[in-house]
Every structure is written in structure tokens, then in C-alpha cells.
């Protein structure tokens, strides 16, 4: 059984897919020169929501079309956390290699003068984890799950 088919590795599997989507989107926006448009970060939320939705769907499919409400919350938050932390690590490495991006953040953001690559990457990861929590909460209430007291 491969990593991508293992039903016990759904958070890691879909989290890495989310991270790949976020990285590809960032690179495309950087190459197109749109990296400084903060409002484009809404597409990050769409990437995150899509990955969590398909991860929960796969989890439910792999477990006999059943998913416990709390298990769905744990799985979705895990998916979002893996994707966000991996993307945060990518951003840390990228900001260490590309000083122009970090300098642009320092110059143009209201709290930029207090940031360094460590803090900026931590903020990106933290924002992603909390966005994943919110998205998971919404999606868990959207998908059909078992009753809370059922396994």
C-alpha cells in the first residue's frame, strides 16, 4: 500500500497536496508580479477548502461511508495543519533566499518593520492553521456525518 492510498495517512496526504497547491499558486503569482496583492490570498482559502473537502470525502469513503463528527474535525484540522505548516516552511526558505520579498514586506506592511523571515513564516503557518480550523468546522457541518455519540 502506497503512502497516497493509506487510509491512516489522509491528513498527511491531503495536507501535502494543499501545500503543493499553495506553493504553485505563490510561484505563479510571484512570476506574474502579483505577489504584492494581499487580496489574492483569498485563493489560498479556496485551495485549503478544496483540499480539506476532498480529504474528508476520502476519509468517509475509506471508512464505509461513515464519518464521526469529531473524527471529521480532527481529520480536517490535521489536513489543514499539515498543509499550512509545510507552506510556512516553504515561505521561510523562500524569504531567506529572496531578500527582496522580505524587504518588500518590511517596507509595505503596517507591522513589517517588526518582521523577519522566522516571524513571517510563523504567521503564515498560524494563519493557515486557523483558516483550516474554520474551514473544517464549516465543512464538517456541511457533509453528512454520523451522530456525535456514534463511532
N, C-alpha and C positions, 0 to 999 in steps of 0.2 A: 504494500500500500504506500503510495507516494504521499509526500507532505501535503499536496494540494487536494488529496482525496480523503485524508484522515479526518473523521468526524470530530475528533478530540482537538484538532488544530484549527478550527474555524476562526477564532479570533485572530490568530497569527496570520493565517492565510488571507483573510479579507482585510486585515489591517495593513498587510504589506501591499495589497492591491490598491488600497486607498492611498498609501504613501506614494506608490508609483504614479497614481493619477495626479496627486498634488505636485509631485516633482515635475512631471511632464508639463502640467499647466503652468507652473512657475517658470520653467525654462522657456516655454513658448512665449509667455508674457515678457520675459526678460529680453529675448531675442527680438520681439516685435517693438520693444521700447515702452511697453505699457506697465512695467513693474511698479511704477510710482503711483498708479491709480489704485487707491485704497478700496474703492467700491467694487473692484473686480474680485476682492476676497470673498464676495458672496458666492462665487462659483466654487470656492473651496468647500462651502457648506453643502452645495449640491453634490459634489464629489463624495463628501463624507456621508451624506444621507443615502446616496445610491449604494455605497459600499456596505453600510450597516444594514440597509434593507435587504440586499441580496445575501448577506451573511446570515441574517435571521431567517430568511426564507430557506437557505441551505440547511441551517440547523434544524428547522422544523421538518424539512424533507427527510433528513438523515435519522430523525428520531420518530419515525412512524406518524408523521403529520401531526405531532403533538409538541407543544412548547409551553412550559410553565411560565407564568408571568414574570416571576423573579429570575428564573433562568434566562429568559429573554433579556431582562435588564442587565444581568451580569455579562451575558454574551455580547450584547450591543455596546456596552461601555468598554468591554475588553477590546472589541474591534476598533472602536474609536480611539482608545488609548494607544494601541499598538501603532495605528496609522499616524497619529499625531506626534508621538514620541520619535518615530523614525523620520518623519518630515522635519521635526525640530532639530534632530541630529544633522540631517542634510543641510538645513539652513545654517546651523552653526559652522559646519565645514565650509559652506559656500561663502559665508560672511568673513571667515578667516582668510579665504583665498582671494576674495574680491573686496578690496578695501573701499572701492568706490561706492558699493551698495551700502556698506556700513556708514560711510561718511555722509551719504545722501540721507540716511535715516537720522543721523545726528543733526544734520543741518535743517531738515524739513519737518520733523515731527516735533510736537509740542514738548514732549519729555525726552527728546532724542539726546540731549546733552548728557543725560544720566545713563544712557545705554551703552553697552558693549556687546560683542557677539554672544557672550555667555547669557546675559540677561535677555537679549532679544530672542535668542533661540528658546530659552526657557519660557518666555511669554508666548511665543508661537505654539509651543507644545502644550502649555497650560490652557491657552485659548481653545486649542483643538480638543483637548480632553473634556472641557466643559461644554463645548459645542456638541461633542459626541454624546455626552450625558443628556443634553436637552433633546437631541435628535432621537436618541434611543427611547427616551420617555414618550415622545410623540409617536414614534413608530410602534412601540410596544402596545400602545393603546389603539393603534390603527389595525395591526394584524390581529387575527383571531388567535387568542391564546387560551390555554386551559384555565379553569378556575384557580384561584390562588391556593386553595387547600389541596388541589390535586397535584400529583407528581408528574 
